[in-house]
Amino acid sequence: MLGGRAERNEYLLLHAFHRAGYVAPNKYQTDFKRNKKVFDTENDAATAEKDGNSRPLRTRKAQYVGGLVLEPKIGIHFR
């Protein structure tokens, strides 16, 4: 759950569970694979330093590289 409204709902549910005497369920982690990749990259960096290599074996690229930028059209809003 992300965002202010969702966080508020989550805490309201948490307090309702507590008031009723229930144990609140754990959060469901949807990005487990993404976190594992970051952890593996950190481990590769640590082993690369031990082996004497200056860079890790795998590097992550930005996902937004290569976006198309359009030139603005003059006078399009003043018709």
Backbone as ProteinMPNN parsed JSONL, in Angstrom:
{"seq_chain_A": "MLGGRAERNEYLLLHAFHRAGYVAPNKYQTDFKRNKKVFDTENDAATAEKDGNSRPLRTRKAQYVGGLVLEPKIGIHFR", "coords_chain_A": {"N_chain_A": [[0.849, -1.178, 0.0], [0.691, 2.062, -0.97], [1.047, 5.6, -0.595], [-0.671, 8.376, 0.967], [-3.419, 8.121, 1.681], [-3.862, 5.363, 1.522], [-2.036, 4.48, 3.428], [-3.171, 5.559, 5.728], [-5.588, 4.137, 5.827], [-4.527, 1.615, 6.252], [-3.419, 1.862, 8.831], [-5.753, 2.402, 10.283], [-7.086, -0.045, 10.0], [-5.214, -1.662, 11.307], [-5.408, -0.711, 13.964], [-8.07, -1.392, 14.452], [-7.96, -4.19, 14.324], [-6.306, -4.615, 16.549], [-7.888, -3.604, 18.647], [-9.983, -5.434, 18.578], [-8.728, -7.656, 19.477], [-7.29, -9.3, 17.832], [-4.478, -10.639, 16.017], [-2.59, -8.724, 13.883], [-2.253, -9.211, 10.354], [0.762, -9.977, 8.511], [2.517, -7.716, 6.32], [2.101, -7.975, 2.813], [4.636, -8.592, 0.602], [5.249, -7.429, -2.46], [7.337, -6.859, -4.145], [9.476, -8.698, -3.992], [11.281, -10.047, -5.71], [12.56, -7.898, -6.943], [13.908, -6.688, -4.767], [15.633, -8.784, -4.153], [17.322, -8.826, -6.39], [18.691, -6.4, -6.067], [20.054, -6.978, -3.708], [21.687, -9.093, -4.584], [23.31, -7.681, -6.38], [24.705, -6.027, -4.63], [26.158, -7.969, -3.244], [27.75, -8.943, -5.334], [29.333, -6.703, -5.779], [30.781, -6.647, -3.411], [32.224, -9.065, -3.568], [33.705, -8.547, -5.83], [35.433, -6.579, -4.964], [36.981, -8.05, -3.18], [38.224, -9.862, -4.886], [39.829, -8.212, -6.336], [38.976, -6.954, -8.598], [37.797, -3.986, -10.178], [35.147, -3.375, -10.791], [31.778, -4.553, -10.301], [30.368, -7.759, -11.351], [27.775, -7.714, -12.485], [25.776, -5.005, -13.525], [23.228, -2.6, -12.91], [20.982, -1.063, -15.112], [19.447, 2.093, -15.764], [15.926, 2.284, -16.032], [14.586, 4.16, -17.475], [16.067, 5.283, -19.491], [16.707, 6.757, -22.641], [14.369, 8.04, -23.41], [11.89, 9.684, -25.433], [11.966, 13.029, -26.388], [9.841, 15.591, -27.112], [9.65, 18.429, -29.249], [8.381, 21.637, -28.348], [5.351, 23.021, -29.708], [4.853, 26.132, -31.034], [2.355, 28.452, -30.227], [0.177, 26.71, -30.091], [-1.785, 26.675, -28.111], [-3.026, 29.084, -28.282], [-5.304, 29.731, -30.085]], "CA_chain_A": [[0.0, 0.0, 0.0], [1.474, 3.277, -1.059], [0.261, 6.817, -0.602], [-1.183, 8.805, 2.259], [-4.745, 7.574, 1.953], [-3.712, 3.926, 1.751], [-1.363, 4.313, 4.717], [-4.155, 5.853, 6.77], [-6.483, 2.976, 5.891], [-3.783, 0.502, 6.841], [-3.324, 2.069, 10.272], [-7.088, 2.232, 10.853], [-7.307, -1.49, 10.094], [-4.32, -2.186, 12.34], [-5.996, -0.39, 15.265], [-9.302, -2.176, 14.592], [-7.528, -5.55, 14.665], [-5.783, -4.602, 17.913], [-9.026, -3.408, 19.536], [-10.776, -6.665, 18.596], [-7.939, -8.712, 20.093], [-6.668, -10.141, 16.807], [-3.115, -10.334, 15.605], [-2.636, -8.165, 12.528], [-1.47, -9.996, 9.39], [1.975, -9.356, 7.99], [2.377, -7.064, 5.021], [2.455, -8.785, 1.659], [5.701, -7.907, -0.12], [5.108, -7.771, -3.873], [8.572, -6.614, -4.891], [10.517, -9.56, -3.439], [12.298, -10.313, -6.728], [13.326, -6.674, -7.157], [14.808, -6.551, -3.626], [16.646, -9.828, -4.256], [18.287, -8.399, -7.397], [19.534, -5.367, -5.463], [20.915, -7.669, -2.753], [22.688, -9.813, -5.36], [24.238, -6.701, -6.929], [25.583, -5.623, -3.536], [27.07, -9.083, -2.99], [28.709, -8.963, -6.433], [30.275, -5.612, -5.556], [31.665, -7.048, -2.311], [33.144, -10.1, -4.04], [34.604, -7.941, -6.811], [36.486, -5.9, -4.209], [37.862, -9.072, -2.616], [38.986, -10.468, -5.974], [40.727, -7.234, -6.923], [38.347, -6.292, -9.741], [37.314, -2.665, -9.801], [33.7, -3.26, -10.943], [31.052, -5.81, -10.094], [30.075, -8.513, -12.561], [26.506, -7.24, -13.047], [25.374, -3.645, -13.182], [21.836, -2.316, -13.25], [20.785, 0.111, -15.947], [18.218, 2.825, -15.491], [14.854, 1.82, -16.896], [14.004, 5.272, -18.202], [17.043, 5.813, -20.434], [16.307, 6.727, -24.041], [13.026, 8.568, -23.614], [11.729, 10.606, -26.547], [11.595, 14.379, -25.986], [9.212, 16.29, -28.232], [9.816, 19.88, -29.279], [7.087, 22.305, -28.17], [4.805, 23.731, -30.862], [4.547, 27.501, -30.645], [1.03, 28.937, -30.569], [-0.834, 25.653, -30.132], [-2.841, 26.948, -27.138], [-3.581, 30.418, -28.513], [-6.017, 29.762, -31.366]], "C_chain_A": [[0.889, 1.232, 0.0], [0.547, 4.481, -1.038], [-0.306, 7.115, 0.769], [-2.505, 8.178, 2.626], [-4.659, 6.078, 2.277], [-3.026, 3.658, 3.09], [-2.33, 4.539, 5.865], [-5.116, 4.679, 6.931], [-5.799, 1.79, 6.559], [-3.702, 0.65, 8.36], [-4.686, 1.962, 10.949], [-7.422, 0.75, 11.01], [-6.45, -2.116, 11.193], [-4.894, -1.937, 13.73], [-7.283, -1.176, 15.503], [-8.974, -3.63, 14.955], [-7.085, -5.612, 16.128], [-6.919, -4.484, 18.93], [-9.859, -4.686, 19.677], [-10.014, -7.845, 19.198], [-7.299, -9.665, 19.101], [-5.22, -9.729, 16.577], [-3.183, -9.866, 14.16], [-1.794, -9.018, 11.584], [-0.229, -9.237, 8.94], [1.693, -8.703, 6.655], [2.807, -8.021, 3.925], [3.472, -8.01, 0.838], [5.668, -8.338, -1.579], [6.415, -7.647, -4.64], [9.73, -7.447, -4.341], [11.635, -9.793, -4.445], [13.175, -9.092, -6.954], [14.328, -6.474, -6.018], [15.922, -7.583, -3.679], [17.709, -9.435, -5.27], [19.227, -7.344, -6.834], [20.507, -6.008, -4.497], [22.017, -8.418, -3.482], [23.727, -8.863, -5.933], [25.207, -6.231, -5.853], [26.588, -6.725, -3.22], [28.125, -9.175, -4.081], [29.755, -7.868, -6.256], [31.267, -5.988, -4.46], [32.66, -8.105, -2.774], [34.116, -9.543, -5.07], [35.745, -7.215, -6.108], [37.473, -6.914, -3.63], [38.763, -9.678, -3.688], [39.971, -9.498, -6.616], [40.161, -6.563, -8.162], [37.767, -4.962, -9.289], [35.808, -2.525, -9.956], [33.031, -4.606, -10.707], [30.738, -6.49, -11.42], [28.81, -8.024, -13.248], [26.253, -5.805, -12.619], [23.941, -3.439, -13.621], [21.772, -1.041, -14.065], [19.493, 0.796, -15.544], [17.153, 2.411, -16.496], [14.313, 2.927, -17.786], [14.951, 5.88, -19.237], [16.49, 5.715, -21.851], [14.906, 7.217, -24.301], [13.003, 9.592, -24.738], [11.264, 11.952, -26.019], [11.054, 15.096, -27.211], [9.451, 17.788, -28.119], [8.451, 20.535, -29.112], [6.656, 23.019, -29.451], [4.346, 25.102, -30.396], [3.143, 27.859, -31.116], [-0.062, 27.895, -30.58], [-2.007, 25.95, -29.193], [-3.53, 28.283, -27.381], [-4.261, 30.486, -29.867], [-7.302, 30.502, -31.245]], "O_chain_A": [[1.734, 1.406, 0.878], [-0.616, 4.378, -1.427], [-0.412, 6.234, 1.623], [-2.696, 7.747, 3.763], [-5.313, 5.598, 3.203], [-3.39, 2.722, 3.801], [-2.316, 3.807, 6.854], [-5.422, 4.276, 8.053], [-6.415, 1.056, 7.332], [-3.893, -0.322, 9.092], [-4.771, 1.481, 12.079], [-7.974, 0.338, 12.03], [-6.909, -2.996, 11.922], [-4.878, -2.826, 14.58], [-7.56, -1.582, 16.631], [-9.642, -4.226, 15.799], [-7.44, -6.54, 16.855], [-6.919, -5.175, 19.95], [-10.374, -4.985, 20.754], [-10.589, -8.913, 19.407], [-6.814, -10.728, 19.489], [-4.808, -8.616, 16.903], [-3.767, -10.538, 13.311], [-0.73, -9.5, 11.974], [-0.184, -8.008, 8.988], [0.758, -9.077, 5.946], [3.76, -8.783, 4.089], [3.199, -6.885, 0.42], [6.014, -9.474, -1.903], [6.576, -8.275, -5.686], [10.851, -6.948, -4.236], [12.811, -9.744, -4.084], [14.386, -9.218, -7.137], [15.481, -6.127, -6.273], [17.051, -7.286, -3.288], [18.892, -9.686, -5.039], [20.43, -7.385, -7.093], [21.677, -5.627, -4.461], [23.169, -8.389, -3.049], [24.91, -9.201, -5.973], [26.395, -6.054, -6.122], [27.755, -6.436, -2.954], [29.286, -9.457, -3.786], [30.932, -8.08, -6.548], [32.455, -5.684, -4.564], [33.832, -8.043, -2.404], [35.244, -10.025, -5.171], [36.882, -7.226, -6.581], [38.676, -6.656, -3.596], [39.93, -9.972, -3.429], [40.854, -9.919, -7.362], [40.808, -5.681, -8.727], [37.302, -4.828, -8.158], [35.217, -1.649, -9.325], [33.641, -5.659, -10.889], [30.829, -5.873, -12.481], [28.775, -7.929, -14.475], [26.495, -5.443, -11.467], [23.493, -4.039, -14.598], [22.433, -0.054, -13.743], [18.564, 0.159, -15.046], [17.447, 2.211, -17.675], [13.634, 2.638, -18.772], [14.631, 6.924, -19.805], [15.878, 4.712, -22.217], [14.304, 6.854, -25.311], [13.991, 10.29, -24.967], [10.279, 12.023, -25.284], [11.735, 15.194, -28.232], [9.452, 18.345, -27.021], [7.464, 20.052, -29.667], [7.487, 23.554, -30.185], [3.544, 25.214, -29.469], [2.781, 27.6, -32.264], [-1.16, 28.186, -31.054], [-3.125, 25.511, -29.464], [-4.533, 28.578, -26.732], [-3.818, 31.246, -30.728], [-8.036, 30.628, -32.225]]}, "name": "protein", "num_of_chains": 1, "seq": "MLGGRAERNEYLLLHAFHRAGYVAPNKYQTDFKRNKKVFDTENDAATAEKDGNSRPLRTRKAQYVGGLVLEPKIGIHFR"}
